[in-house]
Amino acid sequence: MEPTTNRAAAELKDDLKRGLEHLRSLADEVRVRLHLGSMEAKNEWNRLEPHLHEVERTAREATEASRRAVAEAVESLKKLRDSL
């Protein structure tokens, strides 16, 4: 592999690592808030949670699609968190 390709792959992996850390942190925060949240929020969490596990699995593939999936999952969790 060329140095540029190695660098791009390393950056992608770093982005995915940071994104997954953020995703896990948001998920933990949402879980805590759900204890006090509404039934609507709990239903939304039940819809999102399986998707989060899928995103984490996909992120292991370290592709651009993985990076987008993590970013979209983070945004979904932020919206849920902000609604609580």
Beta strands, then each sheet from edge to edge (+ up, - down):
end
